[in-house]
Amino acid sequence: DYPALWGGPHGHHGLTEQLARGTVGVLQAAFDRLAAASGCDTILLSSETLAYCPDTQVRLLRQAVRDAPVTVVFYFRRWSELIPSHWREVLKHRSRGSLQGFALKYLADPARSEIVNFALVLDRYAKAFGRGNLRVASYNAVADAGEDLLVHFCRQFLDWPDPPANRLGRVNTSLGMADCEIIRTLNALEWMRAGDAGLRLFPRYIALKDTLPIRWIVDQSMQFMVNPVRLNDAALGLAQLHDRIANQYRYALVTPCPAGRLFEPRATDVSYVHADYVLRPGILEAMREIHAKLMAVDDTA
């Protein structure tokens, strides 16, 4: 059963909000109702936000499900892909930081970063649910083997050898290079207007994108301001971290996975638009006009 409770079908992100409120009785009652109404042997809950729960919330989740058997599944990704992907995602949620600043933040001390050192996340769940109930899977190894992620999950964890093909495509599509920098600039303009109380403009931008002068901005400025940043999974600090995590959680790894490794390391040049693109004639004025157009949207209509 994949319940609609807590915000399904695209992820039970509301569960982490409930955990943050810290009310074990409310959560236990919700899980009791869920189990009674489901009629299924297995209930699947999924949300990337569960990776960001602190120790107290993970322990609360363990209490909430009482003595029900639980398998915790964690898919990890090579860092040269994860870092730019995570940067693009936080831009959707009002971040104003550049790609190079974002990468430096997490790579300066990778062992202390939960984004890079996902063993910090695994440790919390292993402590609360038991090491034997943890399973970790390599997103990249699955993709490199030509497998669909959903099919892999069903076969490995639901004992479903022949699930139907995924016909929905990707729900959370990645942003293009121009979109990233335009949204980052809009987030900065909105922060200048209202500070931390500013609006999340990403949904409005996507809704109105076809009516905005994106092509003109690219032609007039962005195409001349493209730079690369190199991310290398085999850099010394990352290579050491890779070996440490692989050794610590080798017992929980599921196939496919490279022998003795989490993933095959790569060095990737990730292109981005330099923030100075707004200094070319007419660009900043165009961005202010786009910002004003998005601000005029009535979300209640």
Disulfide bonds with the S-S distance in Angstrom:
none
